[in-house]
Every structure is written in structure tokens, then in C-alpha cells.
Amino acid sequence: MDNKDLLIRNVAVVVIGRNEAARLQSTLQAVLMAGVPLIYVDSQSKDNSVELARSLDVEVLTLSEDKPVNASRARNEGARALISKFPQLSCIQFLDGDTVLNADWLATAFMYMESNPSVGFVCGQLREKDRDENIYRRLCDMEWRWEATKDAEPCRIGGMGMMRLSAYVSSSGYDESLIAGADPELYARLAKAGWALHVLQDAMGIHDSGMQSFQQWWTRNLKSGFGFANGQSTGAWGRERRSAILWGGFIPLSLIIITMLMSSWALLLLLVYPLNVYRIWISPAKKGFSQNDRWLYASACMASKVSQFMGIVKYYWRNYMKQTASVIQYK
């Protein structure tokens, strides 16, 4: 059996999406070129995503409305469908409908898994499409670039990558009650069970965030904050959650109170924000980028704390009001 037959026999791809018709065709066509089993799971799209996928002869699974619709459920249902149809599978690549896989990635990831039986999940490097079109795409491009490591922290890698099927099954998959932060929650359980999480330097694909406005960027970070709060029960996102609460909530609210009760001179304490921007800029973070990009990244890190804090507040408010959590979309 040659390498291509081995890949087709052992690897399948779950693509998930919601209203991604503008990007979905390229995503599906790239997977179809690899010839591996593929399923597209649609989360109640209002556009023609389902029709587009079917026109490419891709198997489509549309999530019903009898349970909450989210990425976790979409990935689980897609994986279960593939496992049932192809019981010989050993790995599943999870992919979002806005990302085009590199032509060599599936083979690279699978052979890496074969050579490293202790690895439960592996991902590579993503690049943002048209990254210089605006600052929001540039920020996404920097966010997607991870340091290659054989000891990845669950919170430092994204939701797309190849997962060993035995690791996925033994962990019971994604927690479908989580509408944000489900990826690091699963990775944390995998790591606790002894599986390694590796990040490769190899190119995994091209991501298309579709980011065009400040409002989209703000909502995306609000969703991140919601995920930080979501992960508290499992210990995930602890540092990020504390940072958002400190810089996005505690410090600005304290300054407002101090200024109202004492003196407007207290506003000088706002200088801690540019000082922290400088600290991030001179840190090792994103050293591979230009100085201008690193200034942008450092500034965005601080500016995002407010929206992340609001996402945390949103999470606890929903819990307090016993509201059903719905998907937070930025596009």
C-alpha cells in the first residue's frame, strides 16, 4: 500500500461552517484534491453553504435545532458520522469552513502521527489571507502563528489540526455545552490523560477571517473573553482570564472611582497602559514580525482587554439569569 492509499484509508476530514459560502468552496475543493473521506457539517446556515457543498458531491450533515448549535457539537457529529462509515480510520483532521488546507499538510501530519504514537493532536502554521489588507487581518495573521513545540499548552493552539482517533474517542470528544473555549478544554483533558500536543513548523493552510471592521474585531475578542470564563471549571485560560479582569475591568473601574472621589490627577495612572504596551513590544512575543507589526500586536493586546472583560461578564450574567447560551458570531 503506497503513502496515498495509506492516507486515504486512515485520515478523514470534518469541515464545519455557518454562513461561510463565500469561502467554503475553496476549503472543500482543497480537501477533495487529497481524496480522503470528507464530511461538511453545517450549523443552520442562512446562505447557500449546504447547496454549494452538495454541488461538489460532498456529504453534508445539517445540525438539527433540537439541541444547541455550536462548533463543539458540529465537530462531534461529523466525527461520529465518519467513524461509523469508515471504522478503519486512525486520525481526523478538524477544519473550519474559512480555511484552505495546504496540499501537503494531511500527509505531513499523518506521517508525523505515525512516527510519534504518544501525540494525540498536531497542528501546523496558518497564514491569514490578504494579511496586509487591514490591521484586523494582520492581527489575525500574528495570532495564528504559533511557536513550533513538542509541549504545547492547551490554550496556545487553535481549534484546527489533526487528532488521533483513539485520543478523541477516549476523551469523549468536545464538550457540547461550551459555545466558546471548547478546544483548549478538550486539549487539557487530552494532556491530563497523557497525550502530547505538538505544533509543527510546517504550513497547515490559509485562513480567511473576513475581518473588515472594528466591530468584528471587538466581537471576536468578546467571544474570547466568554471562552476564558467558560474554561474556568477545567483550569483552562487562567492567565488570560486574570489578565482580562485586571486590565479590562479592575484597573479602569478603580481609576474612575478614585478620580470621582479624590482627584483627577489619578488619571495619570492610565500611563500603566502604554507602559504595558511597551513591555509586550520588547518581550519575545512575535519576534519574527516587523517592529510595526509588533507595536500593533502589543497595542491590540491591551485594547482587547476591555472587550474580553465584557465577554467574561456576559458569561456570568447568562449563568446568573439561567439563559441558554447562543453562538457569538463576529461575521
N, C-alpha and C positions, 0 to 999 in steps of 0.2 A: 504493500500500500504506500503510494507516494505521499509527500507532505500535504498536497492539496486535498487528496482524499481523506487523509487523517484529520485535517482541519474541518472539512465538511461533516465528517462523522462525529466529531467531538465538540464543536463550537456552534452555538446559535446566538442570535441577537434579538433582544427585546427593545423595540423603539417605542417611546411613549410621547404623547403630544396632546396639546389642546390649542386649537386655533393656530396651527403652525403651517397652514397650507402654503404660505409664501416661501417657506424654507424646506418643507417636508420632502418634496420631490428629490432634491439633491441628496438628502440624507438617505432615503430609501434606495436610490439608484446606486449609491456607493456601496451599500451592503449587498445589493443584488449582484454586483460585479464580483463579489467574493464567493458567491454561490452557496453560502451557508444558510441553514434554516433561519427564517425571519418571521417575526410577528409584529404588527403595529397595534398598539393599544391606545385607543382614543378616549379622552376624558370629556365626553359630551361637547365636542367642538361645535361652534355655530357657523364655521366656514365650511369649505368643501374638502377638508382633510380626508375624511373617510372615502369619499368618491375618488379622490386623487390616488390614494393608496390602492384601492381596488382596481383602478385603471392600470396599475403596474403589476397586477396579479399578486399582490401582497396579501397575505392572510390578515384580516382585521378583526379585532376584538373591541367592541364598544362597551364601556363600563355602564352598568345599569344605574338607575337613580335610587335604588332601594337602600344603598349604603353611601356613606360619604365618598365623594370623588376626589382623589388626590394622587400624587405621584407614587406614593408607597403602595397603594392598592393596585395601581396600574402595573407597576413592576412585578408585584406578586402574581397577579392574574396572568400576565404574559409569561412569566417563568413557569407557572403551573401548566399552562396550555402546551408549552414547548416540551416540558418534561414528560407529559402524558403522551405526546405524539412521537417524541424521539427519546426513548428511555436510555439510549446508549450515550447521551450527552455527558460531557465531563466539565464543561465551562459555559458560562453565559456572559455575553457582553451586554451591559445595560447602557442604553444610549438615548439621549433626548432628541426630539424631532427638529432641533435647531442646530444640529452638529453633523458635519460630514466627516466620516472616518477616513484617516489616511489609508491608502491602498495596502500598505504593508502591516498595519497595526495588528489585525486579528492574528496573523501568522506569528508576528513577533511576540505578542502577549501569550499566545498558546504555547509556543516553544519554551518561553520563559517559565510558564507554569509547569510544563513537563519536566524541566530541569530543576525546579525548586518546589518539591512536594509540600513544604511547610507553608507556602504562600497561599493565602485564601483570597486575596484581592490584589490586583495590579492595575495601575493606570499609567498613562504617559502624559506628554505635554500637549496642551491645547493652545492654539493661537486664535485671536479674535479676528473675524473677517472685517476688512476695511478699518483696521485699528486706528488709523490716523484721520478718520472722517470727523470725529469729535472727541471731546475729552472723556465722555462716558464709555465709548468703545476702548479708548486707551486704558482706562481704569480696569475694564473687564479683561483686557489682554494681560495686564500685570497680575491681576487676581488669579488668572488661570495658570500662570507659570509657577510650578512647584519645584522645589529642590529635589533632585534625584536622591532617594534614600531607601535603605532596606529596613528602616524602622520608623515608618510614617505614623504621625499622630492622627488618630481618627478625625480630629477637627481640621486637619490641614490638607485634606484631599476632597475632591468634589464627588458628585454622585455618579459620574460616568467612568466605567472601567470594566475589566473582566473579573468575574467572580468564579471561584471553584465551586462546582455544584454541590459537592459534599459539605463544604463550609456553609453554603446558602441553606441547604436542607436542614443541617444540624442546628442552625441558628433560628429556624422557623421563618426566615426572611425578614422583610421590612415590617415595622410596626405601623399598621394601617390607621391607628388613631392619631398619628402625627402628620400634620399638614406642612410642617417645616422642621428641618433638623433631623429627618429620618435617616439620612445617610450616615452621619457620624454616630448616631445611636446604634445602628447595625454594626458599623466598623468597631465600635467599642466592645460590643458583645463578641465579635469575632476575635479581637485581640485578647479579650479575657479568656476565651476558650483555647488560646494558644496559637491561633493563626497569625501569620505575618502579613503586614500590609506594605507593599512595595510601590515606590514611584520610580519609573524609568525615565531616562533622558530622551527616549525615542518619541517621535511625533505621533500623537494619537489622532488628532483631527483639527478641523477648523470649526470654531463656534461662532454663531451669529446671534448676538444678544438682541439685535434690533433696537438698541438703546439710542434714542434721539433727543431726549429731554431730561431736564432736571427732575420733573415729576416722576418719570420712570425710575431714575436713579434713586430718588427718595423712597419710593415704594419698595424697590428691591432691598434697600437697607432696612426698611421697616420689617420686611419679611425675615431678614436675617436676625433681627432682634427678637422676633417672635420665635424663631428657631432656637436662639440662645436660651430663652426661658423654657422652651419645650424640652430641652436636653438636661434640665436640672436634675431630674429624677435618676438619670443614668450617669451623672457626673460629666457629661459632655459639655463643651463650650464654657467651662467655668471661668477661665481667664477673660474670654470675650464678654461674657455676661457682666462680670465685675467691672470691666473697663467701661462698658456702655452705661452702666448705672452711675459710675463715678463721674465720667466726663460729660455724659449727656443728660444726667439728672441731678445728682447731688451737688456738684460744684456750681452749675448755673443757678439752681434754685437757692442755694445758700448765699450766693452773691446778691441775688435780688433781695432776699430778706435782710442781709447785712446792710445793703445800700439804703433800704427803706427805713431801717431802724437807727442807723448810725450815721454814715457819711457816704457821699458819692465817691469819695476817694477809694472806697472799697472796690470800685470798678477797675482800678489798676491791677487787681488780682487776675483780671482777664488775660494778663500777659502770660499766664501759665499755658495758655493755648498755643500761641506762636512758639513758645519755648519748647513745648512738647512736639510741635511740628518739626522743629529743628532737630530734636533728639531722634525722631523717626528717620529724618533725612540722612543723618550721619550714621545710622545703625546699619548693620549688614543687610537689612531688608531690601530686596530688589536691586542688588548691586549690579546686576547685569544690564540694567537700563540706563538711559542717559540721565544727566543731572536734572534736566527739566521734568522728565517723567517721574523721577524720584521725589521732586518737590510736589508734583501733582498728587502722587500716591500718598505722601505724608499729609498733605493738606486735606485730602479726601478722607483719610483715616480719622482725622479729628472731626471733620464736618459730619461724618456719618454717625457719630456717637449719639446725636440728638434723635435721629430717626430710629436708630436701633433701640434707644431707650423707650421711645414711644411704642415700638413693637413689643418690648417686654411688658410695658403697661397694658397694651392691648391683650396680650396673652392672659395676664392675671385678671383683667376686667372680665374677659369672656368666661373664665373659670368661675369667678365670683357670681356672675349673672347666670351661670349654667347655660350659656349659649352654645349652640353647635358650631364648631369651628369650620369655616369655609376657606377655600383656597384663596390665597393672597396673590394676585397677578399684577405684574408690572408691565405686561404688554398684551 
